[in-house]
Amino acid sequence: FKGGWGWRISLGLGGIPALLLTLGAYLVVDTPNSLIERGHLEKGKAVLRKIRGTDNIEPEFLELVEASRVAKEVKHPFRNLLKRNNRPQLIISTALMVCINFVFTFS
């Protein structure tokens, strides 16, 4: 294209997938886990029943409710990342991301 329109067209075309994902996010229903986390237990149970296609969802539902309760009891989850027992995982994951970025930057 003449007049330097190439980068504008590519940038505009790159926005199409972003637009589709944004529109699709409004069409996707909430997960049972997210509904339970926000306190909508009956809606969570209904979505779980719809997903599983059966009325026998009580054990799984109770497990989700219990997991939500335990997750809410955790105080300062990001501060827990810096504790000594989590340090190896933190160092490995950080080093991995640094190496990946290094490889893609200089390759």
N, C-alpha and C positions, 0 to 999 in steps of 0.2 A: 504494500500500500504506500502511496505517496503521501508526503506531508507528515510522516511520523505517527500514523494512526495504529500501527501494529501493536504497540504496547498497550494502547487503550482498549483495543479489541480483546487482546489476551486477558487483560485484567478484568474486563467486563464478563468474558466467558467464564473466568474463574469464579465469579460471583454466583453463577447459576447453581452449582452444587450446594453452595452455602444457603441459597434461597430455598432450594428443595428440602434440605435438612431442617431448616427453620420451620417451614410449613408442615413437614412431616412430624415434627415434635408436637404439634398441636393435635395431630390425629391419633397418636399413640396413647393408649390408656395407661394410667398409673399402675405400677406393680403392686402386688399385695403387700410386699415388704415396705414400700414407701408409704402406702396408706396407713399401715399399722404404726409406722414410726411417727406419723403425724396425728395419731389418735383416732383415725377413722376405722375402727375395728370391723363394723358391719360391712362397710364398703370393701374393705380388704378381704373379708370372708367371701363376699359375693364375687369379687374378681378371681379369687383363688378357685372357687367352685366352677366358674366359667372356664378358666384355663385348664383345669384338670378334667372337666367334663363328667364329674361325679359329685354326689352329695357327701361322700365319705372323705372329708378333708379335715376333720377335727384334729387328728394328731399333728398334721403338718401345720395347721393354723396355730395350735397351741405352742408348737416349737418356734414359729415365727414371733409370736407374742413374747415368749420367754427370751429369745435372742434380742428382741428390741429392748426389753426391760434390762437385760444385762449390759447392753451397749450404752444405755442412758446412765448407768451407774459409773461409767468410766469418767474420772475427773481429769481434765487437762490432757486430752489424747495426744496433742502435738508435743507437749512437754515430755510425755512418756517416750517419745522417739529418741530423746537425748540421754536416756538412762543407760547405764553400763551394759545391762543384759541385751539391749537392742542395738548397741554400737556396731557389732560386726555386720549386721544386715544393712545398717545405714551407710557404713563405709563402702561395702560392696556395691550397693545400688548407686551411690554417688559416683564411685570410680567407674562403674559401667557406663553411666551416662556421659561422663567426661570423655571416656575412650571412644564411645560411639560418635560424639560430636567432633572429636579430634579427627577420626577417620573420615567422616563425611566432609569436614571442612577442607582437609588437605588431600583429598583423593581426586 
